[in-house]
Each structure stands twice: as structure tokens, then as C-alpha cells.
Amino acid sequence: MMELQIKSIKFINFFIVITFFIMTSACEDKIEPTYECVDCIEYSYLQSYGDTSILLTLSNNIYCIGDSAWATPNNNFWTKIDEDLLTLMSESSYCQAIEDSIN
């Protein structure tokens, strides 16, 4: 009888340890890579502007937060890149995030 109780206690302890391990691993925050730049291939698209459309072109280049992007036909730039836009760019099929590396 005593041997059965000891096995039962060991099983319960084992179960508690496994459950704790599973819960803590499931709750860990995933660390997203940090990046401040994207490497893009050239592409163009039509952007509606009022009653017309403007052809915007992103040149084959590396773009970082604060850079101007998407040239208009008269060689002005459409926008400056901020964190939100950089994230959208990295999720597109035209740009790839350049991850920071700590050595």
C-alpha cells in the first residue's frame, strides 16, 4: 500500500513539473527580429490622387527609416518611411528586411 502511495506521489510530482514546463514555454514572448532597413527590387504602381492616378516607382535600393521613397514622374518623392511603412514594406513581395546583427 505504501509503495502505491509513493508511486502515486511521484506521478503527481512528475505531472506538475511537466505541466509547469509546458505552461511556461507556451507563455514565452516570441522575439521578433529588429530591423531598420529593407532591401527592395524596383516596382511601380498607380496611386489614386484626387480624380487622377500617379505612377509611383520604388527604385531598386536599400531603404531605411527616414528615407524618402516612391518617386513621382516629376522626380519628387511621395512619402518618407516610418516604422509602420517599413514593416509593411518588409511584408511585401518586393522588399526583404535587413535584420540587425549583434556580434
C-alpha positions as CSV (number, residue, x, y, z in Angstrom):
1,M,0.0,0.0,0.0
2,M,2.8,2.4,0.9
3,E,4.6,1.6,-2.3
4,L,1.5,2.5,-4.3
5,Q,1.2,5.9,-2.5
6,I,4.9,6.7,-3.3
7,K,4.4,5.9,-7.0
8,S,1.3,8.0,-7.0
9,I,3.1,10.9,-5.4
10,K,6.0,10.6,-7.9
11,F,3.5,10.6,-10.8
12,I,1.7,13.7,-9.4
13,N,5.0,15.5,-9.0
14,F,6.1,14.5,-12.5
15,F,2.8,15.6,-13.9
16,I,3.1,19.0,-12.1
17,V,6.6,19.6,-13.4
18,I,5.6,18.7,-17.0
19,T,2.5,20.9,-16.8
20,F,4.6,23.8,-15.4
21,F,7.2,23.4,-18.2
22,I,4.5,23.3,-20.9
23,M,2.7,26.4,-19.5
24,T,5.9,28.5,-19.1
25,S,7.1,27.6,-22.6
26,A,3.8,28.5,-24.2
27,C,3.8,31.8,-22.4
28,E,7.2,33.0,-23.6
29,D,7.2,36.1,-25.7
30,K,8.4,35.5,-29.2
31,I,11.2,37.8,-30.0
32,E,10.7,39.4,-33.4
33,P,13.8,40.4,-35.4
34,T,14.6,44.0,-35.3
35,Y,15.4,45.8,-38.4
36,E,15.6,49.4,-39.6
37,C,16.1,48.8,-43.3
38,V,14.7,46.9,-46.2
39,D,16.3,45.8,-49.5
40,C,13.8,46.3,-52.3
41,I,13.6,45.5,-56.0
42,E,12.2,48.1,-58.4
43,Y,8.5,48.2,-58.9
44,S,5.8,50.7,-59.9
45,Y,2.1,51.1,-59.3
46,L,-0.7,53.6,-59.9
47,Q,-1.7,55.6,-56.8
48,S,-5.0,57.4,-56.9
49,Y,-4.7,61.0,-56.2
50,G,-7.9,63.1,-56.3
51,D,-9.6,62.4,-59.6
52,T,-6.4,61.1,-61.3
53,S,-3.7,58.5,-60.8
54,I,0.0,59.0,-60.4
55,L,2.6,56.4,-61.4
56,L,4.9,55.8,-58.3
57,T,8.2,54.0,-58.7
58,L,10.2,52.4,-55.9
59,S,13.8,52.0,-57.2
60,N,16.0,49.0,-56.6
61,N,17.7,50.1,-53.4
62,I,18.0,49.8,-49.6
63,Y,15.6,51.9,-47.7
64,C,15.7,52.8,-44.0
65,I,13.5,54.7,-41.6
66,G,13.6,58.4,-42.5
67,D,14.4,57.8,-46.2
68,S,12.2,59.2,-49.0
69,A,10.6,56.7,-51.3
70,W,8.4,56.2,-54.3
71,A,9.4,58.7,-57.0
72,T,6.7,60.5,-58.9
73,P,7.0,61.2,-62.7
74,N,8.4,64.7,-61.9
75,N,11.1,63.2,-59.7
76,N,9.6,64.3,-56.4
77,F,9.2,61.7,-53.6
78,W,5.8,60.6,-52.4
79,T,6.5,59.8,-48.8
80,K,9.0,59.3,-46.0
81,I,9.5,55.8,-44.5
82,D,8.5,55.4,-40.9
83,E,8.4,52.2,-38.7
84,D,4.9,51.2,-39.8
85,L,5.6,51.7,-43.5
86,L,8.9,49.8,-43.1
87,T,7.0,46.9,-41.6
88,L,4.5,46.9,-44.5
89,M,7.4,47.0,-47.0
90,S,9.2,44.1,-45.3
91,E,6.0,42.0,-45.6
92,S,5.6,42.7,-49.3
93,S,7.0,40.5,-52.0
94,Y,9.1,43.5,-53.3
95,C,11.2,44.1,-50.2
96,Q,13.2,42.0,-47.7
97,A,14.0,43.1,-44.1
98,I,17.7,43.5,-43.4
99,E,18.0,42.2,-39.8
100,D,20.3,43.8,-37.3
101,S,23.0,41.5,-36.2
102,I,24.9,41.8,-32.8
103,N,28.4,40.5,-32.9
